[in-house]
């Protein structure tokens, strides 16, 4: 990483840029309307990553009881493979723990080896497969779990402090 990415909660004013990142990064992007709806979803928690005063990454999750389910992770193409995806996921660990989650799950494309390596390096393990999960290509998804995000947070020296998110 060259510059430090700063994180904060996604706000209404961020939705158009986040939707733009969705269109750049994914074959089946979430709509601006869907992303705006997440701001009203009481179990949804979205964080944006800012570099040089511009949103260059974001991630979202739903926290229900003691589980966090990652819904979206995106890093602008020009900032990939620089450690920002890892930093973003560590921020999601921190946020999930603050909201009471002890474990985290996500789906990842079978062919997305880079993302799989990132998640495995953060303590996720493959726990299943969703056949033809991605409707745009019919590709399968691996279901991955990190069953103890507090342990992973400690391993990565993530500071967990109470307070406003």
C-alpha positions as a Markdown table, in Angstrom:
| # | Residue | x | y | z |
|---|---|---|---|---|
| 1 | Unk | 0.0 | 0.0 | 0.0 |
| 2 | Unk | 1.3 | 3.4 | -0.9 |
| 3 | Unk | -1.3 | 5.6 | 0.8 |
| 4 | Unk | -3.3 | 4.7 | 3.9 |
| 5 | Unk | -7.0 | 4.1 | 3.1 |
| 6 | Unk | -9.4 | 5.7 | 5.5 |
| 7 | Unk | -12.7 | 4.1 | 6.3 |
| 8 | Unk | -16.1 | 5.4 | 7.3 |
| 9 | Unk | -19.7 | 4.4 | 7.1 |
| 10 | Unk | -21.3 | 4.7 | 3.7 |
| 11 | Unk | -23.6 | 7.8 | 3.5 |
| 12 | Unk | -26.4 | 8.8 | 1.1 |
| 13 | Unk | -24.0 | 11.1 | -0.8 |
| 14 | Unk | -21.7 | 8.1 | -1.4 |
| 15 | Unk | -24.3 | 5.9 | -3.2 |
| 16 | Unk | -23.7 | 7.1 | -6.7 |
| 17 | Unk | -19.9 | 6.5 | -6.4 |
| 18 | Unk | -20.4 | 3.1 | -4.8 |
| 19 | Unk | -22.8 | 2.2 | -7.6 |
| 20 | Unk | -20.2 | 3.3 | -10.1 |
| 21 | Unk | -17.7 | 1.0 | -8.5 |
| 22 | Unk | -20.2 | -1.8 | -8.7 |
| 23 | Unk | -20.6 | -1.2 | -12.5 |
| 24 | Unk | -16.8 | -1.1 | -12.9 |
| 25 | Unk | -16.1 | -4.2 | -10.8 |
| 26 | Unk | -18.9 | -6.6 | -11.4 |
| 27 | Unk | -20.8 | -8.2 | -14.3 |
| 28 | Unk | -24.1 | -8.0 | -12.4 |
| 29 | Unk | -23.8 | -4.8 | -10.3 |
| 30 | Unk | -26.2 | -3.8 | -7.6 |
| 31 | Unk | -28.3 | -0.8 | -8.6 |
| 32 | Unk | -28.1 | 2.6 | -7.1 |
| 33 | Unk | -31.6 | 2.1 | -5.7 |
| 34 | Unk | -30.6 | -1.3 | -4.1 |
| 35 | Unk | -27.5 | 0.3 | -2.5 |
| 36 | Unk | -29.5 | 3.3 | -1.2 |
| 37 | Unk | -32.0 | 0.8 | 0.3 |
| 38 | Unk | -29.2 | -0.7 | 2.3 |
| 39 | Unk | -28.8 | 2.5 | 4.2 |
| 40 | Unk | -32.3 | 1.9 | 5.6 |
| 41 | Unk | -31.7 | -1.8 | 6.3 |
| 42 | Unk | -31.1 | -2.0 | 10.1 |
| 43 | Unk | -28.9 | -5.1 | 9.8 |
| 44 | Unk | -26.8 | -3.7 | 6.9 |
| 45 | Unk | -23.4 | -2.1 | 7.5 |
| 46 | Unk | -21.5 | -0.6 | 4.6 |
| 47 | Unk | -18.0 | 1.0 | 4.8 |
| 48 | Unk | -16.3 | 3.0 | 2.2 |
| 49 | Unk | -12.5 | 3.3 | 1.7 |
| 50 | Unk | -11.1 | 6.7 | 0.8 |
| 51 | Unk | -7.9 | 7.4 | -1.0 |
| 52 | Unk | -6.9 | 10.9 | -2.0 |
| 53 | Unk | -10.4 | 12.3 | -1.0 |
| 54 | Unk | -12.2 | 9.8 | -3.3 |
| 55 | Unk | -14.0 | 6.5 | -2.6 |
| 56 | Unk | -11.9 | 3.8 | -4.2 |
| 57 | Unk | -13.3 | 0.8 | -2.3 |
| 58 | Unk | -16.3 | -0.4 | -0.3 |
| 59 | Unk | -17.8 | -3.4 | 1.4 |
| 60 | Unk | -21.1 | -4.3 | 2.8 |
| 61 | Unk | -22.4 | -6.9 | 5.2 |
| 62 | Unk | -25.5 | -7.9 | 7.1 |
| 63 | Unk | -25.1 | -8.7 | 10.8 |
| 64 | Unk | -27.8 | -10.9 | 12.2 |
| 65 | Unk | -27.4 | -12.2 | 15.7 |
| 66 | Unk | -23.7 | -13.3 | 15.9 |
| 67 | Unk | -23.1 | -13.8 | 12.2 |
| 68 | Unk | -21.9 | -11.3 | 9.6 |
| 69 | Unk | -22.6 | -12.0 | 5.9 |
| 70 | Unk | -20.5 | -10.1 | 3.5 |
| 71 | Unk | -22.7 | -8.9 | 0.6 |
| 72 | Unk | -20.3 | -6.8 | -1.5 |
| 73 | Unk | -16.5 | -6.2 | -1.6 |
| 74 | Unk | -15.1 | -3.9 | -4.3 |
| 75 | Unk | -11.8 | -2.2 | -4.9 |
| 76 | Unk | -11.2 | 0.1 | -7.9 |
| 77 | Unk | -9.1 | -1.8 | -10.5 |
| 78 | Unk | -6.2 | 0.6 | -10.3 |
| 79 | Unk | -5.9 | 0.0 | -6.5 |
| 80 | Unk | -6.0 | -3.8 | -6.6 |
| 81 | Unk | -3.2 | -6.1 | -5.4 |
| 82 | Unk | -1.9 | -3.2 | -3.2 |
| 83 | Unk | -3.2 | -4.4 | 0.1 |
| 84 | Unk | -6.4 | -2.3 | 0.1 |
| 85 | Unk | -8.8 | -5.3 | -0.2 |
| 86 | Unk | -7.1 | -6.9 | 2.8 |
| 87 | Unk | -7.4 | -3.6 | 4.8 |
| 88 | Unk | -11.0 | -3.3 | 3.8 |
| 89 | Unk | -11.8 | -6.8 | 5.0 |
| 90 | Unk | -10.0 | -6.1 | 8.3 |
| 91 | Unk | -12.2 | -3.1 | 8.6 |
| 92 | Unk | -15.2 | -5.3 | 8.1 |
| 93 | Unk | -13.9 | -7.7 | 10.9 |
| 94 | Unk | -13.7 | -4.7 | 13.2 |
| 95 | Unk | -17.1 | -3.4 | 12.3 |
| 96 | Unk | -18.7 | -6.9 | 12.6 |
| 97 | Unk | -17.2 | -7.4 | 16.0 |
| 98 | Unk | -18.5 | -4.0 | 17.2 |
| 99 | Unk | -22.0 | -5.1 | 16.1 |
| 100 | Unk | -21.7 | -8.4 | 18.0 |
| 101 | Unk | -20.7 | -10.9 | 15.3 |
| 102 | Unk | -18.4 | -13.7 | 16.1 |
| 103 | Unk | -18.2 | -15.3 | 12.7 |
| 104 | Unk | -18.3 | -14.1 | 9.1 |
| 105 | Unk | -19.4 | -15.7 | 5.8 |
| 106 | Unk | -19.3 | -14.8 | 2.1 |
| 107 | Unk | -19.7 | -16.3 | -1.3 |
| 108 | Unk | -16.9 | -16.0 | -3.9 |
| 109 | Unk | -16.8 | -17.0 | -7.6 |
| 110 | Unk | -15.2 | -20.3 | -8.2 |
| 111 | Unk | -12.9 | -18.7 | -10.7 |
| 112 | Unk | -11.9 | -15.7 | -8.6 |
| 113 | Unk | -8.7 | -17.2 | -7.3 |
| 114 | Unk | -7.3 | -13.9 | -6.2 |
| 115 | Unk | -10.3 | -13.2 | -3.9 |
| 116 | Unk | -10.2 | -16.8 | -2.6 |
| 117 | Unk | -6.5 | -16.4 | -1.7 |
| 118 | Unk | -7.3 | -13.1 | 0.1 |
| 119 | Unk | -10.0 | -14.6 | 2.1 |
| 120 | Unk | -8.0 | -17.7 | 3.0 |
| 121 | Unk | -5.2 | -15.5 | 4.2 |
| 122 | Unk | -7.7 | -13.9 | 6.5 |
| 123 | Unk | -8.8 | -17.2 | 8.1 |
| 124 | Unk | -11.7 | -18.1 | 5.8 |
| 125 | Unk | -12.2 | -21.7 | 4.8 |
| 126 | Unk | -14.3 | -23.2 | 2.1 |
| 127 | Unk | -17.4 | -24.7 | 3.6 |
| 128 | Unk | -19.6 | -25.5 | 0.6 |
| 129 | Unk | -20.6 | -24.6 | -2.9 |
| 130 | Unk | -23.7 | -22.9 | -4.4 |
| 131 | Unk | -24.3 | -24.4 | -7.8 |
| 132 | Unk | -24.9 | -21.8 | -10.6 |
| 133 | Unk | -25.0 | -19.0 | -8.0 |
| 134 | Unk | -24.0 | -16.3 | -10.4 |
| 135 | Unk | -26.8 | -15.8 | -12.9 |
| 136 | Unk | -24.7 | -13.8 | -15.3 |
| 137 | Unk | -22.4 | -16.7 | -16.1 |
| 138 | Unk | -23.9 | -19.7 | -14.3 |
| 139 | Unk | -20.6 | -20.0 | -12.3 |
| 140 | Unk | -20.7 | -21.7 | -9.0 |
| 141 | Unk | -19.8 | -19.9 | -5.7 |
| 142 | Unk | -17.8 | -21.2 | -2.9 |
| 143 | Unk | -19.3 | -20.5 | 0.5 |
| 144 | Unk | -16.4 | -19.5 | 2.8 |
| 145 | Unk | -16.5 | -19.0 | 6.6 |
| 146 | Unk | -14.3 | -17.5 | 9.2 |
| 147 | Unk | -15.8 | -19.0 | 12.4 |
| 148 | Unk | -13.8 | -16.8 | 14.8 |
| 149 | Unk | -13.3 | -13.3 | 13.6 |
| 150 | Unk | -12.2 | -12.1 | 17.0 |
| 151 | Unk | -9.3 | -14.5 | 16.9 |
| 152 | Unk | -8.4 | -13.3 | 13.4 |
| 153 | Unk | -8.7 | -9.7 | 14.5 |
| 154 | Unk | -6.3 | -10.4 | 17.3 |
| 155 | Unk | -3.8 | -12.0 | 14.9 |
| 156 | Unk | -3.9 | -9.0 | 12.7 |
| 157 | Unk | -3.7 | -6.5 | 15.6 |
| 158 | Unk | -7.0 | -4.9 | 14.9 |
| 159 | Unk | -8.0 | -2.4 | 17.6 |
| 160 | Unk | -11.6 | -2.9 | 18.6 |
| 161 | Unk | -13.0 | 0.2 | 20.4 |
| 162 | Unk | -16.5 | 1.0 | 21.2 |
| 163 | Unk | -18.1 | 4.1 | 20.0 |
| 164 | Unk | -20.0 | 5.5 | 17.0 |
| 165 | Unk | -19.5 | 3.8 | 13.7 |
